Amino acid sequence: MTQVFKQPASPKQAARRRSRLDSLLDPELFRALADPTRSKLLACLIKCSRPCSVTEIAQCCDLDFSMVARHLATLARSGVLTANKQGRTVWYQAPPDLAARFRAIADAIDELTPTDCCEGDCCG
C-alpha cells in the first residue's frame, strides 16, 4: 500500500520531513556512478553476467590495469559491485540485488511525487 504524503509548503519543510528516500540516496553510490569510466566498467560486468578478474575487465577499456583496479575498488566500496579475493586475483561482479536497490530508490521517489501534477497546489 502506497502511503500518500501531504506536500510540504516549502523546501525547508521538505528538508525536515524524513522518508525512506533519505536512507536510500547514498552519496557514495552516486559518486561512484558519476564517473564515465566506472559506468562503462559496471555495464561491462553486468552484461558479462559472471565474476570477472581485473585483467579481464581491463580489456573493456583503454586504461592501465592499476587504474581499472582503482575504479573497481571504488565501485565495490559503494556497494555497486562485490569483490571476492581468491589468492592474488580479485573477482568482481554486480550483486544480485543491484536492480532491486535502484528500484527501491525509484519507488521511494514515486512515493513522494504526486501522480497527477494538477491535483495539488504544485501548479499554482
Buried (B, 14 or more C-beta within 10 A) or exposed (E): EEEEEEBEEEEEEEEEEEBBBEEBEEEEBEEBBEBEBBBBBBEBBBEBEEBBBBEBBBEBBEBEEEEBBBBBBBBBEBBBBBBEEEEEEBBBBBEEEBEEBBEBBEBBBEBBEBEEEEEEEEEE
